[in-house]
Amino acid sequence: MATFYKCINNGTIAIVSEETYEKIRVWGDLVKGARAIQPYPTPIFTFKGEESYATDRYRRFVTGDYGTMDILLSGHWVADGTFYVPFSNHFELQGGEMAEQELRFRTTLGEAIETFSLMPVSSIRS
């Protein structure tokens, strides 16, 4: 059983591992103290409601729907966190630099399966 953190914005749920959440907290301290600017920590797994996910419009960007999220989190502990929720403001649909920045947060279901320990890594890559 692992610990994950979730944050919700505009119906999009983002989930990060405990390790990624700690990196986000450190990143926030560094940026706030202006000691360093570095890319926002990843991976951040994002999930949309079934209706939104059913359209190809969002399926290309998010990790999965709420049902998939529930399966991935089964048996794990989930705490509320505060962090950036990719794809919740739909910048990826607007094009330009904002879309380009948002797309770097895209994750695959295979990455999620590995992170949430649903399958051995060697099974995913076979």
N, C-alpha and C positions, 0 to 999 in steps of 0.2 A: 504494500500500500504506500503510495507516494502522495505528496502534497502538491496541489496545483492552486493557482490563483485565477479568479475570474473578474472581469470588469465588463459592464454593459453600457452601450451607448446607442440610442436610436434603434433598439431591437437587435443590434448585432452584439453577440457575446464573444469576448476574447478570452482565451485561456492560455496561461503560461505555466511552465514548470517552476518549481521552487528555485532552481538554479537561475533561470532566466529572470525571475522576479527580483532576486538579489542583485543581479547585474543591472536591472532597471533602476533599482534604488540607488546603487552606486553611481550610475550614469546621472541621475537627477542631482545628486550631491556635487558631482564634478561640474555639471553645467551651471548649477546655482552658484557655486563658488568661482566660476569662470576659470577654473584651473585647466580645463581641457574640453574640447568639443570632439565628440566621436559619434559614430553612427548609433542610432537607437538599438538596444539589444533585441535580438530575435532568437528563436522563432516565437511568433505570436500566432496561435491557431484561432481562426475566426469562424463563427457559425451564425447562420441566418435561420429564421423561421421557415417551416416547410413551404409555405406559400411563396415566399421570396426566393427560396432555393430552387423551387420547381421551375423558375424561369431561367433560361440560359444566361440571362443578363448578369446574374450574380454567381452562378455556378462556376464560372471561369475564374473567379477571384477568391472565394472563401473556401475553407477546408471542408465544410459540410453543413448539414442542417442540424437542428436541435436534437433530433433522434440519434444521429451519428455521434454528437457530442455526449449524449447520455451514455451510449455504449462505451465510448472511450474513457469516460470518467468513472465507470462502474468499478466499485471497489477501492476508489481513491478518495482522499479527503480534499475538499474544495473550500477555500477561504476567499472572502472578498478582498480585492486589491484595487489599487488605483494606478492605472497606466493607460497608455495610448491604445485605442481600439481601431485598428485598421478597417477600412471599408465601411465604416459606420456613417460617414458623411458623403459618401459616393464621389469622392474626388477621382477615383479610378475611371469613372464614366465621363468625366469632363475633358479629358485629354490634356496635353501640355505637360509642363513641369510637375504640377501637383499630381497628375496621374502617374507619371514616371516615379515619383517619390513613393507613392502609395503602393505601386506594384512590387516594390522590393520586399513587402511584407507577405506576399503570397506564399502559402504553404500547401503541400500536397497531402492527400489522405495517407499515403505511404509514410511520410515523415511523422504524421500524427500517430499512426499505428506503432511505429518504432518508439517515439517519445513516451507514449502512454503504456508501453510494454504489453501490447496485445499479442505480439508475435516476435519470435527471435529475429534479429536483424538478417541473418543468413536466409531465412524464409522469404523475406521481402525482396531481396536482391536476386533470388533464383529465377 
